[in-house]
């Protein structure tokens, strides 16, 4: 994936982290950010491990399935 695409996806994940901080539920995060519910739930599982840092970009295949 091109660098611009990675940056755009990371930006969405950081927005999700901000919403999780406000205790917004993953289903609402998915709706607001126009992402799949599956992605929002995965991010929500990872989020407590390191807050926004847990959602930072990493090479493909390095996402934890928590």
C-alpha positions in Angstrom: 0.0 0.0 0.0 1.2 3.5 -0.8 2.4 5.7 2.0 -0.6 8.1 1.6 -3.0 5.2 2.1 -1.2 4.0 5.2 -1.3 7.5 6.6 -5.0 7.8 5.9 -5.7 4.5 7.5 -3.6 5.4 10.6 -5.5 8.7 10.8 -8.8 6.9 11.0 -7.4 4.6 13.7 -6.2 7.6 15.7 -9.7 9.1 15.4 -11.1 5.8 16.7 -8.7 5.9 19.7 -10.0 9.4 20.5 -13.6 8.1 20.4 -12.7 5.1 22.6 -11.2 7.5 25.1 -14.7 9.1 25.2 -16.2 5.7 25.8 -17.9 5.6 22.4 -18.9 2.0 21.6 -17.2 0.2 18.7 -20.5 0.0 16.7 -20.8 3.8 16.9 -17.1 4.3 16.1 -17.6 2.2 12.9 -20.7 4.2 11.9 -19.0 7.6 12.5 -15.8 6.7 10.8 -17.4 4.7 8.0 -15.3 1.5 8.7 -16.4 -2.0 9.2 -17.7 -3.1 12.6 -15.1 -5.9 12.5 -12.3 -3.3 12.3 -13.7 -1.1 15.0 -14.1 -4.2 17.3 -10.5 -5.3 16.6 -9.2 -1.8 17.4 -11.3 -1.6 20.5 -9.7 -4.9 21.7 -6.2 -3.6 21.0 -6.8 -0.1 22.4 -6.5 -0.9 26.2 -3.0 -2.5 25.6 -1.5 0.9 24.7 -4.2 3.4 23.9 -3.4 5.2 20.6 0.0 3.6 20.3 -1.7 0.2 20.1 -3.4 1.4 16.9 -0.4 2.8 15.2 0.6 1.5 11.8 2.6 -1.7 11.6 3.5 -3.9 8.7 0.9 -6.3 7.4 0.5 -9.4 9.6 1.7 -7.9 12.8 -1.8 -7.2 14.2 -2.6 -9.1 17.4 -5.9 -11.0 17.3 -6.2 -10.4 21.1 
